[in-house]
Amino acid sequence: MAHQKKADEFNADRFRLLVEAVQDYGIFMLDENGIVMSWNAGAARLKGYTAEEIIGRHFSIFYPEPAKQKMWPDHELQLATEHGTYEEEGWRVRKDGSMFWANVVITALRDPQGQLTGFGKVTRDLTERRLQEEALRQSEERFRLLIEGVRDYAIYMLDPMGRIQSWNSGAELIKGYKAAEVLGRHYSMFFRSEDVAQGLPGQELRDCLQRGRTEEEGWRVRKDGSTFWANIVMVPMWSADGSHLGFAKVTRDMTESRRLSHLEHSSRQMNEFIAMLAHELRNPLAPIRNAVSILQLEQAPSTTVRTSRDMIDRQLSHLTRLVDDLLDAGRLTSGKIRIKPELISFNRVVSRAIEATRPAMDARSHQFKLDVPPEDLWVNADETRLAQVLQNLLSNATKFTPVGGVITLSARVEAGRLHVDVADNGEGISPLALESIFELFSQGDGLAASRQSGLGIGLSLARSLVEMHGGSISAKSPGTGRGSVFSFELPGAVLKTGGGDDANSDAGATLAVRMLVVDDNRDAADSLAEILRLLGYRVSTAYDGRTALESALREKPRAVFLDIGMPDMDGPAVLRALRALPGGSSIYAAAVTGYGSEDERTHRPDFAGFDARLLKPVALEDLQKLLAAAKL
């Protein structure tokens, strides 16, 4: 026993000496009330007190005043008593009043019977680490504020799956979304629907991981549905241990730069070309047109003269369109083209484009198919320029589709965007030609183009007009001889039922009562249509029965003015077909006839089913009385 007691005393002395010699930790004892009972060299160095200055004083002397007011030192002893030990980090006070960040461990000490005898306390100075962490935090905060302040670039982070984790003000400005609207969502929301369907977002992430960095340009979609040409740089992010953290992505809107680059590239050759051709081509058109008009006024011309006259008229219309395209291309390069978007009927625009290209399609016996929604389709666009886009795409399809081929125009609305496809089963486009098909003066495949007329302006002009509307245009083809599809999309589209009268109360004249004038005499049809337009109506024209039925399907007119004596399908036959259409029974039908009362007894025209009758030439007073009586 004596030897054991001596050994215990020896070990206790060695432990005491060891504790007292520790310089990096303040180690001292407290009694059960928190009075300092021992003090090592590390405590003296750390806190600045000598053993004589501190032993016998309460350990709360090391705490800042707010902590003492909240009785926090006593609370620490209580927690250590209940749990055996207590650990925390916080500010402590030295003798000279300076502060240091301390890691503190308090251990409850008990005798063999389990009675509390006091506490052991170990304190370590972590001020340097704390300062480093704070400096890092401030650096990260400054970097975050820097990123947040960048407005010309969308800078954001993705997790490894492509979900958005951060969002700066530039991203909000460029893409239109606030952070709360995108955080946690997959970044594929910025891609066009066709790009998502092709798996481009996932491929972009895989390429970035494989290559270590990706940079590309392409179309992206804003919150309002408009598209913009973007330059995108993306890099993967890795942790110190090599774990994949996600991706950093930087996007810049290059739409204006792309447009200016395109215009700058072509402006010199465009200006030279226009200077050489525009004046020389435009001047002869007026007298030629006048000569055709004179021939059209000739009474009962011979078959040969009539055939030649109509051929000249068709070719003159084609030449006029080419010159108009040429002049528009010149205006485009000089920035003189301006669009005036408003809520318009897409059905009406389609009708205008088909009407303009129908003679060319008929001349080559093309089968034309139209696939549009049964509801009224409205879009925010410039009516004249949108019709020009459709006409150029249909004309292009007509030129490159063989005799007897099929041309299809289809339209749909998805997520507020109008999607239009013009497809054909014609000569197709080679992969090489697809890369430049929309470039100014591009002739596509040399062999195919050499067999067709054109200056290579129409598609370039169509692209520019679509992009000026905030949309995008593209072309695809399985290859030469396998047909092609030209597609474009525009924002601001909506489908409305019920004839479109409630489409938008601010649309003004675009919601006026719709009329359809049908007469194989174009001058008669056009002049009557113009009178109705001047009276405030929306008017479509058709020059044969088949076109009239197609127009009625699209336009859903409230009233129709039908010529009685048309070839192939006369007025009564057209009316019977109209009545069979959905809603056709409610159409107000007025017969427009050249037969007077004396002629009726001889020719017996069939007026059954008509609501009224007008005699050619239609007098304005008679027309107004009819409209008033019919409450149109």
Order of alpha helices (4+ residues) and beta strands (2+ residues): alpha-beta-alpha-alpha-alpha-alpha-beta-beta-beta-alpha-beta-alpha-alpha-alpha-alpha-beta-beta-beta-alpha-alpha-beta-alpha-beta-beta-alpha-beta-beta-alpha-alpha-alpha-beta-beta-beta-beta-alpha-beta-alpha-beta-alpha-beta-alpha-beta-alpha
